[in-house]
């Protein structure tokens, strides 16, 4: 671990982590129960595909876990991956990649995502 820290380029570590990130499954500590996990991510940013100006939003994700849960650090890094991406509000809300990763990883029985963009 110390060798990795010595090889990091100052100012690049976070960017490298975001670029390499994938949603990571974590064993569900209570797979025998149905319960809702709720995430509110108030610091979401992306770029308007038309103007290139930054857009800011709060993303809300509710899901009922199955065999696995989403590791929170991987979700944070995944969300930060949108920071420099030009994408519409509707595409953010309907983003199939995250949903397909959830389904492929058997994360959930049910997922609901909403986006509230600031003007």
DSSP file (Angstrom, degrees, kcal/mol; ACC not computed):
  #  RESIDUE AA STRUCTURE BP1 BP2  ACC     N-H-->O    O-->H-N    N-H-->O    O-->H-N    TCO  KAPPA ALPHA  PHI   PSI    X-CA   Y-CA   Z-CA
    1    1 A X     >        0   0    0      0, 0.0     4,-2.0     0, 0.0     5,-0.1   0.000 360.0 360.0 360.0 -39.9    0.0    0.0    0.0
    2    2 A X  H  >  +     0   0    0      1,-0.2     4,-1.9     2,-0.2     5,-0.1   0.879 360.0  54.9 -65.0 -37.0    2.8    2.4    0.8
    3    3 A X  H  > S+     0   0    0      1,-0.2     4,-1.3     2,-0.2    -1,-0.2   0.897 107.3  50.7 -61.4 -40.1    4.4    1.8   -2.6
    4    4 A X  H  > S+     0   0    0      1,-0.2     4,-0.7     2,-0.2     3,-0.4   0.917 108.7  51.3 -62.9 -43.1    1.1    2.8   -4.3
    5    5 A X  H >< S+     0   0    0     -4,-2.0     3,-0.6     1,-0.2    -1,-0.2   0.867 108.3  51.8 -62.6 -36.5    0.9    6.0   -2.2
    6    6 A X  H 3< S+     0   0    0     -4,-1.9    -1,-0.2     1,-0.2    -2,-0.2   0.784 108.5  51.7 -71.4 -26.2    4.5    6.9   -3.3
    7    7 A X  H 3< S+     0   0    0     -4,-1.3    -1,-0.2    -3,-0.4    -2,-0.2   0.554  84.4 111.4 -87.5  -8.7    3.6    6.4   -7.0
    8    8 A X    <<  -     0   0    0     -4,-0.7     2,-0.6    -3,-0.6    -3,-0.0  -0.414  66.5-132.6 -69.1 139.7    0.5    8.6   -6.9
    9    9 A X    >>  -     0   0    0     -2,-0.1     3,-2.5     1,-0.1     4,-0.8  -0.829  31.8-107.6 -91.2 123.7    0.7   11.9   -8.8
   10   10 A X  T 34 S+     0   0    0     -2,-0.6    -1,-0.1     1,-0.3     0, 0.0  -0.232 104.5  15.6 -53.1 133.8   -0.5   14.8   -6.7
   11   11 A X  T 34 S+     0   0    0      1,-0.0    -1,-0.3    -3,-0.0     4,-0.3   0.312 115.4  76.4  85.1  -8.7   -3.9   16.0   -8.0
   12   12 A X  T <>  +     0   0    0     -3,-2.5     4,-3.0     2,-0.1     5,-0.3   0.650  66.7  84.6-104.7 -20.9   -4.5   12.8  -10.0
   13   13 A X  H  X S+     0   0    0     -4,-0.8     4,-2.3     1,-0.2     5,-0.2   0.911  94.5  43.0 -53.7 -52.3   -5.4   10.3   -7.4
   14   14 A X  H  > S+     0   0    0      1,-0.2     4,-2.3     2,-0.2    -1,-0.2   0.898 114.9  50.3 -62.0 -41.9   -9.2   11.2   -7.3
   15   15 A X  H  > S+     0   0    0     -4,-0.3     4,-2.4     1,-0.2    -1,-0.2   0.906 111.0  48.9 -63.9 -41.4   -9.4   11.5  -11.1
   16   16 A X  H  X S+     0   0    0     -4,-3.0     4,-2.0     2,-0.2    -2,-0.2   0.906 110.8  50.5 -64.6 -41.6   -7.8    8.1  -11.5
   17   17 A X  H  X S+     0   0    0     -4,-2.3     4,-0.8    -5,-0.3    -2,-0.2   0.905 111.5  48.2 -62.8 -42.1  -10.1    6.5   -8.9
   18   18 A X  H >< S+     0   0    0     -4,-2.3     3,-0.7     1,-0.2    -2,-0.2   0.927 112.1  48.9 -64.9 -45.4  -13.2    7.9  -10.7
   19   19 A X  H 3< S+     0   0    0     -4,-2.4    -1,-0.2     1,-0.2    -2,-0.2   0.866 115.4  43.2 -63.0 -37.3  -12.0    6.8  -14.1
   20   20 A X  H 3< S+     0   0    0     -4,-2.0    -1,-0.2    -5,-0.2    -2,-0.2   0.541  91.0 120.2 -85.8  -7.6  -11.3    3.2  -12.9
   21   21 A X    <<  +     0   0    0     -4,-0.8     2,-0.3    -3,-0.7    -3,-0.0  -0.244  33.0 174.5 -70.7 145.4  -14.5    2.8  -10.8
   22   22 A X        -     0   0    0     79,-0.0     2,-0.2     0, 0.0    55,-0.1  -0.969  47.5 -90.3-136.1 148.6  -17.2    0.2  -11.3
   23   23 A X        -     0   0    0     -2,-0.3     2,-0.5    52,-0.1    49,-0.1  -0.437  49.2-144.6 -59.4 128.4  -20.1   -0.3   -9.0
   24   24 A X        -     0   0    0     47,-0.4    47,-2.5    -2,-0.2     2,-0.2  -0.852   1.1-135.2-107.0 128.3  -18.9   -2.8   -6.4
   25   25 A X  E     -A   70   0A   0     -2,-0.5     2,-0.4    45,-0.2    45,-0.2  -0.525  19.2-171.1 -77.4 147.4  -21.2   -5.5   -4.9
   26   26 A X  E     -A   69   0A   0     43,-2.0    43,-3.3    -2,-0.2     3,-0.1  -0.997  35.8 -96.1-135.3 135.8  -21.0   -6.1   -1.2
   27   27 A X  E     -A   68   0A   0     -2,-0.4     2,-0.4    41,-0.2    41,-0.3  -0.272  39.8-117.4 -57.4 133.6  -22.7   -9.1    0.5
   28   28 A X    >   -     0   0    0     39,-2.5     3,-0.7     1,-0.2    -1,-0.1  -0.587  15.9-151.4 -70.7 122.0  -26.1   -8.1    1.9
   29   29 A X  T 3  S+     0   0    0     -2,-0.4    -1,-0.2     1,-0.3     3,-0.1   0.666  93.9  34.0 -70.6 -13.8  -25.9   -8.6    5.7
   30   30 A X  T >   +     0   0    0     36,-0.1     3,-1.7     3,-0.1    -1,-0.3  -0.429  65.2 152.5-137.2  61.1  -29.7   -9.3    5.8
   31   31 A X  T <  S+     0   0    0     -3,-0.7    -1,-0.1     1,-0.3    -2,-0.1   0.671  71.2  65.8 -68.3 -14.6  -30.6  -11.1    2.6
   32   32 A X  T 3  S+     0   0    0     -3,-0.1     2,-0.3    35,-0.1    -1,-0.3   0.534  97.3  65.7 -82.7  -6.6  -33.5  -12.8    4.3
   33   33 A X  S <  S-     0   0    0     -3,-1.7     2,-0.6    33,-0.1    -3,-0.1  -0.896  74.5-134.8-119.1 146.0  -35.4   -9.5    4.8
   34   34 A X        +     0   0    0     -2,-0.3     2,-0.3    30,-0.0    32,-0.1  -0.883  41.6 151.5 -94.6 124.5  -36.9   -7.0    2.4
   35   35 A X        -     0   0    0     -2,-0.6    30,-0.6    30,-0.2     2,-0.5  -0.983  42.2-114.2-150.2 155.8  -35.9   -3.4    3.3
   36   36 A X  E     -B   64   0B   0     -2,-0.3     2,-0.5    28,-0.2    28,-0.2  -0.799  18.6-157.0 -97.6 130.2  -35.4   -0.2    1.4
   37   37 A X  E     -B   63   0B   0     26,-3.3    26,-2.2    -2,-0.5     2,-0.5  -0.922  14.2-160.2-103.1 130.9  -32.0    1.4    1.1
   38   38 A X  E     -B   62   0B   0     -2,-0.5     2,-0.4    24,-0.2    24,-0.2  -0.950  10.4-176.2-120.2 124.7  -32.2    5.2    0.5
   39   39 A X  E     -B   61   0B   0     22,-3.0    22,-2.3    -2,-0.5     2,-0.5  -0.972   6.1-170.1-117.6 133.9  -29.4    7.3   -1.0
   40   40 A X  E     -B   60   0B   0     -2,-0.4     2,-0.7    20,-0.2    20,-0.2  -0.991   3.4-172.4-119.3 121.6  -29.6   11.1   -1.4
   41   41 A X  E >   +B   59   0B   0     18,-3.2    18,-2.3    -2,-0.5     3,-0.8  -0.852   9.2 172.8-116.9  93.1  -26.7   12.5   -3.4
   42   42 A X  E 3   +     0   0B   0     -2,-0.7    -1,-0.1    16,-0.2    15,-0.1   0.583  69.5  64.1 -80.5  -8.8  -27.0   16.3   -3.3
   43   43 A X  E 3   +     0   0B   0     16,-0.1    -1,-0.2    13,-0.1    15,-0.2   0.118  66.6 141.3-104.5  23.2  -23.6   17.0   -5.0
   44   44 A X  E <   +B   57   0B   0     13,-1.2    13,-2.3    -3,-0.8     2,-0.3  -0.424  24.1 175.8 -66.5 134.9  -24.4   15.5   -8.5
   45   45 A X  E     +B   56   0B   0     34,-0.3     2,-0.3    11,-0.2    40,-0.2  -0.991  10.1 154.2-138.0 149.3  -22.9   17.5  -11.4
   46   46 A X  E     -B   55   0B   0      9,-1.8     9,-3.1    -2,-0.3     2,-0.4  -0.874  41.3 -95.9-152.3-177.2  -22.8   17.0  -15.1
   47   47 A X  E     -Bc  54  86B   0     38,-2.7    40,-2.2    35,-0.4     7,-0.2  -0.902  34.1-111.7-112.7 139.9  -22.5   19.2  -18.2
   48   48 A X     >  -     0   0    0      5,-3.2     4,-1.8    -2,-0.4    40,-0.1  -0.503  21.8-142.6 -64.4 129.2  -25.4   20.4  -20.3
   49   49 A X  T  4 S+     0   0    0     -2,-0.2    -1,-0.2     1,-0.2    37,-0.1   0.716  97.3  44.2 -69.4 -17.8  -25.1   18.7  -23.7
   50   50 A X  T  4 S+     0   0    0      3,-0.1    -1,-0.2    37,-0.1    -2,-0.0   0.899 130.5  15.8 -90.7 -47.3  -26.3   21.9  -25.5
   51   51 A X  T  4 S-     0   0    0      2,-0.2    -2,-0.2     0, 0.0     3,-0.1   0.708  87.5-129.9-102.1 -23.6  -24.4   24.7  -23.8
   52   52 A X     <  +     0   0    0     -4,-1.8    -3,-0.1     1,-0.3     2,-0.1   0.412  61.8 137.7  83.8  -2.8  -21.6   22.8  -22.0
   53   53 A X        -     0   0    0     -6,-0.1    -5,-3.2     1,-0.1    -1,-0.3  -0.423  62.3 -96.6 -73.0 152.2  -22.5   24.7  -18.8
   54   54 A X  E     -B   47   0B   0     -7,-0.2     2,-0.4    -3,-0.1    -7,-0.3  -0.424  34.1-156.2 -70.5 144.0  -22.5   22.7  -15.5
   55   55 A X  E     -B   46   0B   0     -9,-3.1    -9,-1.8    -2,-0.1     2,-0.4  -0.930   5.1-154.5-116.2 145.3  -25.8   21.4  -14.2
   56   56 A X  E     +B   45   0B   0     62,-0.5    62,-2.8    -2,-0.4     2,-0.3  -0.947  20.9 159.7-123.1 141.1  -26.3   20.6  -10.6
   57   57 A X  E     -BD  44 117B   0    -13,-2.3   -13,-1.2    -2,-0.4     2,-0.5  -0.971  39.1-122.8-152.4 164.7  -28.8   18.1   -9.1
   58   58 A X  E     - D   0 116B   0     58,-2.0    58,-2.4    -2,-0.3     2,-0.5  -0.982  29.2-157.1-109.4 124.1  -29.8   15.9   -6.2
   59   59 A X  E     -BD  41 115B   0    -18,-2.3   -18,-3.2    -2,-0.5     2,-0.5  -0.879   5.0-164.1-102.4 131.8  -30.1   12.2   -7.2
   60   60 A X  E     -BD  40 114B   0     54,-2.8    54,-2.4    -2,-0.5     2,-0.5  -0.974   6.5-176.2-118.2 127.6  -32.3   10.0   -5.0
   61   61 A X  E     -BD  39 113B   0    -22,-2.3   -22,-3.0    -2,-0.5     2,-0.4  -0.990   3.8-179.2-125.5 125.1  -32.0    6.2   -5.3
   62   62 A X  E     +BD  38 112B   0     50,-2.8    50,-2.8    -2,-0.5     2,-0.3  -0.986  14.6 163.6-117.9 132.2  -34.2    3.8   -3.4
   63   63 A X  E     -BD  37 111B   0    -26,-2.2   -26,-3.3    -2,-0.4     2,-0.7  -0.998  37.7-134.2-148.8 153.9  -33.7    0.1   -3.8
   64   64 A X  E     -BD  36 110B   0     46,-2.1    45,-2.5    -2,-0.3    46,-0.7  -0.926  37.6-133.8-103.4 110.0  -34.6   -3.2   -2.1
   65   65 A X  E     - D   0 108B   0     -2,-0.7    43,-0.3   -30,-0.6   -30,-0.2  -0.226  22.5-174.4 -67.8 153.1  -31.3   -5.3   -1.9
   66   66 A X  S    S-     0   0    0     41,-2.2    41,-0.2     2,-0.9   -36,-0.1   0.384  70.7 -26.5-108.3-114.1  -31.2   -8.9   -2.9
   67   67 A X  S    S+     0   0    0     39,-1.0   -39,-2.5    41,-0.1     2,-0.3   0.767 130.9  35.0 -76.7 -26.5  -28.0  -10.9   -2.4
   68   68 A X  E     -A   27   0A   0     38,-1.1    -2,-0.9   -41,-0.3     2,-0.3  -0.882  64.6-150.8-129.3 157.6  -25.7   -7.9   -2.6
   69   69 A X  E     -A   26   0A   0    -43,-3.3   -43,-2.0    -2,-0.3     2,-0.5  -0.778  35.5 -97.7-115.9 166.8  -25.7   -4.2   -1.7
   70   70 A X  E     -A   25   0A   0     -2,-0.3     2,-0.4   -45,-0.2   -45,-0.2  -0.757  34.6-123.5 -87.5 127.0  -23.9   -1.4   -3.4
   71   71 A X     >  -     0   0    0    -47,-2.5     4,-1.7    -2,-0.5     3,-0.4  -0.583  21.1-137.5 -69.2 125.1  -20.6   -0.4   -1.7
   72   72 A X  H  > S+     0   0    0     -2,-0.4     4,-2.5     1,-0.2     5,-0.2   0.843  97.9  54.4 -61.1 -40.6  -21.1    3.3   -0.9
   73   73 A X  H  > S+     0   0    0      1,-0.2     4,-2.4     2,-0.2    -1,-0.2   0.913 108.5  50.2 -60.8 -41.1  -17.6    4.4   -2.0
   74   74 A X  H  > S+     0   0    0     -3,-0.4     4,-2.3     1,-0.2    -1,-0.2   0.869 110.1  50.9 -66.2 -34.8  -18.1    2.8   -5.4
   75   75 A X  H  X S+     0   0    0     -4,-1.7     4,-2.6     2,-0.2    -2,-0.2   0.921 110.0  49.8 -66.3 -43.4  -21.4    4.6   -5.8
   76   76 A X  H  X S+     0   0    0     -4,-2.5     4,-2.2     1,-0.2    -2,-0.2   0.926 113.6  45.1 -60.4 -45.0  -19.9    8.0   -4.9
   77   77 A X  H  X S+     0   0    0     -4,-2.4     4,-1.0     2,-0.2    -1,-0.2   0.896 111.8  52.9 -66.4 -39.2  -17.1    7.5   -7.4
   78   78 A X  H >< S+     0   0    0     -4,-2.3     3,-0.7     1,-0.2     4,-0.2   0.929 110.2  47.6 -59.5 -47.1  -19.6    6.3  -10.0
   79   79 A X  H >< S+     0   0    0     -4,-2.6     3,-1.6     1,-0.2   -34,-0.3   0.893 108.1  55.2 -62.8 -40.8  -21.7    9.5   -9.5
   80   80 A X  H >< S+     0   0    0     -4,-2.2     3,-1.5     1,-0.3     4,-0.3   0.709  90.6  76.0 -66.7 -18.5  -18.6   11.7   -9.7
   81   81 A X  T << S+     0   0    0     -4,-1.0     3,-0.3    -3,-0.7    -1,-0.3   0.645  88.0  60.2 -65.6 -14.0  -17.9   10.1  -13.1
   82   82 A X  T X  S+     0   0    0     -3,-1.6     3,-2.0    -4,-0.2   -35,-0.4   0.581  75.3  98.0 -85.7 -11.1  -20.6   12.3  -14.5
   83   83 A X  T <  S+     0   0    0     -3,-1.5    -1,-0.2     1,-0.3    -2,-0.1   0.813  96.1  25.8 -51.3 -41.1  -18.9   15.5  -13.5
   84   84 A X  T 3  S+     0   0    0     -3,-0.3     2,-0.4    -4,-0.3    -1,-0.3   0.168  99.1 110.5-110.0  17.2  -17.4   16.1  -17.0
   85   85 A X    <   -     0   0    0     -3,-2.0   -38,-2.7   -40,-0.2     2,-0.8  -0.789  65.3-134.6 -97.2 132.3  -19.9   14.2  -19.0
   86   86 A X  B     +c   47   0B   0     -2,-0.4     2,-0.3   -40,-0.2   -38,-0.2  -0.768  48.3 144.2 -84.8 114.0  -22.3   16.1  -21.3
   87   87 A X        -     0   0    0    -40,-2.2   -38,-0.1    -2,-0.8   -37,-0.1  -0.992  46.1-114.2-154.4 142.3  -25.7   14.5  -20.6
   88   88 A X     >  -     0   0    0     -2,-0.3     4,-2.0   -40,-0.1     5,-0.2  -0.305  29.8-112.1 -77.2 162.3  -29.3   15.7  -20.5
   89   89 A X  H  > S+     0   0    0      1,-0.2     4,-2.1     2,-0.2     5,-0.2   0.908 118.8  50.7 -57.5 -43.5  -31.4   15.7  -17.3
   90   90 A X  H  > S+     0   0    0      1,-0.2     4,-2.1     2,-0.2    -1,-0.2   0.880 108.8  50.5 -65.5 -38.2  -33.7   13.0  -18.8
   91   91 A X  H  4 S+     0   0    0      2,-0.2    -1,-0.2     1,-0.2    -2,-0.2   0.853 108.2  53.2 -69.7 -33.7  -30.7   10.7  -19.6
   92   92 A X  H >< S+     0   0    0     -4,-2.0     3,-1.1     1,-0.2    -2,-0.2   0.952 112.2  44.8 -62.6 -48.0  -29.3   11.1  -16.2
   93   93 A X  H 3< S+     0   0    0     -4,-2.1    -2,-0.2     1,-0.3    -1,-0.2   0.852 120.3  39.9 -66.1 -35.5  -32.6   10.0  -14.6
   94   94 A X  T 3< S+     0   0    0     -4,-2.1    -1,-0.3    -5,-0.2    -2,-0.2   0.157  78.6 153.5-100.3  18.1  -33.1    7.1  -17.1
   95   95 A X    <>  -     0   0    0     -3,-1.1     4,-1.0     1,-0.2    -3,-0.1  -0.288  25.6-168.3 -55.9 114.8  -29.5    6.0  -17.2
   96   96 A X  H  > S+     0   0    0      1,-0.2     4,-3.5    -2,-0.2     5,-0.3   0.747  74.7  71.5 -79.3 -25.6  -29.6    2.3  -18.0
   97   97 A X  H  > S+     0   0    0      1,-0.2     4,-2.4     2,-0.2     5,-0.2   0.946 101.9  42.7 -59.4 -49.1  -25.9    1.6  -17.3
   98   98 A X  H  > S+     0   0    0      1,-0.2     4,-2.4     2,-0.2    -1,-0.2   0.926 116.4  48.7 -63.3 -43.3  -26.4    1.9  -13.5
   99   99 A X  H  X S+     0   0    0     -4,-1.0     4,-2.7     1,-0.2    -2,-0.2   0.914 112.0  47.8 -64.5 -41.5  -29.7   -0.1  -13.6
  100  100 A X  H  X S+     0   0    0     -4,-3.5     4,-3.0     1,-0.2    -1,-0.2   0.874 110.9  51.9 -68.7 -33.8  -28.2   -2.8  -15.7
  101  101 A X  H  X S+     0   0    0     -4,-2.4     4,-1.9    -5,-0.3    -1,-0.2   0.893 110.2  49.8 -66.0 -37.9  -25.2   -3.0  -13.4
  102  102 A X  H  <>S+     0   0    0     -4,-2.4     5,-3.0    -5,-0.2     6,-0.4   0.958 115.2  42.6 -61.4 -49.7  -27.6   -3.3  -10.5
  103  103 A X  H ><5S+     0   0    0     -4,-2.7     3,-1.5     1,-0.2    -2,-0.2   0.913 113.8  50.6 -65.7 -43.0  -29.5   -6.1  -12.2
  104  104 A X  H 3<5S+     0   0    0     -4,-3.0    -1,-0.2     1,-0.3    -2,-0.2   0.857 112.9  46.8 -63.5 -35.3  -26.4   -7.9  -13.4
  105  105 A X  T 3<5S-     0   0    0     -4,-1.9    -1,-0.3    -5,-0.2    -2,-0.2   0.334 110.5-124.3 -87.1   7.8  -25.0   -7.9   -9.9
  106  106 A X  T < 5 +     0   0    0     -3,-1.5   -38,-1.1     1,-0.1   -39,-1.0   0.892  59.7 150.2  46.4  46.1  -28.3   -9.0   -8.5
  107  107 A X      < +     0   0    0     -5,-3.0   -41,-2.2    -6,-0.2     2,-0.3   0.834  54.4   9.9 -71.8 -33.0  -28.3   -6.0   -6.3
  108  108 A X  E     -D   65   0B   0     -6,-0.4   -43,-0.2   -43,-0.3     3,-0.1  -0.910  39.3-145.8-149.9 165.5  -32.0   -5.6   -6.0
  109  109 A X  E    S+     0   0B   0    -45,-2.5     2,-0.3     1,-0.4   -44,-0.1   0.661  99.5  15.6 -94.9 -30.3  -35.6   -6.6   -6.4
  110  110 A X  E     -D   64   0B   0    -46,-0.7   -46,-2.1    -3,-0.1     2,-0.4  -0.998  62.5-174.4-150.2 136.6  -36.7   -3.0   -7.0
  111  111 A X  E     -D   63   0B   0     -2,-0.3     2,-0.4   -48,-0.2   -48,-0.2  -1.000   1.0-177.3-135.5 138.0  -34.9    0.3   -7.9
  112  112 A X  E     -D   62   0B   0    -50,-2.8   -50,-2.8    -2,-0.4     2,-0.4  -0.995   6.5-175.6-132.3 126.8  -36.4    3.8   -8.1
  113  113 A X  E     +D   61   0B   0     -2,-0.4     2,-0.3   -52,-0.2   -52,-0.2  -0.987   2.7 178.7-125.3 133.1  -34.2    6.8   -9.1
  114  114 A X  E     -D   60   0B   0    -54,-2.4   -54,-2.8    -2,-0.4     2,-0.4  -0.936  11.5-155.0-126.8 154.3  -35.3   10.4   -9.2
  115  115 A X  E     -D   59   0B   0     -2,-0.3     2,-0.6   -56,-0.2   -56,-0.2  -0.996   5.0-167.1-131.1 133.2  -33.4   13.5  -10.1
  116  116 A X  E     -D   58   0B   0    -58,-2.4   -58,-2.0    -2,-0.4     2,-0.3  -0.924  16.1-160.6-120.9 104.1  -34.0   17.1   -9.0
  117  117 A X  E     -D   57   0B   0     -2,-0.6     2,-0.3   -60,-0.2   -60,-0.3  -0.619  11.9-131.0 -89.5 144.7  -32.0   19.6  -11.1
  118  118 A X              0   0    0    -62,-2.8   -62,-0.5    -2,-0.3    -1,-0.0  -0.683 360.0 360.0 -91.4 143.5  -31.4   23.1   -9.9
  119  119 A X              0   0    0     -2,-0.3    -1,-0.1   -64,-0.1    -2,-0.0   0.378 360.0 360.0-112.7 360.0  -32.0   26.1  -12.1
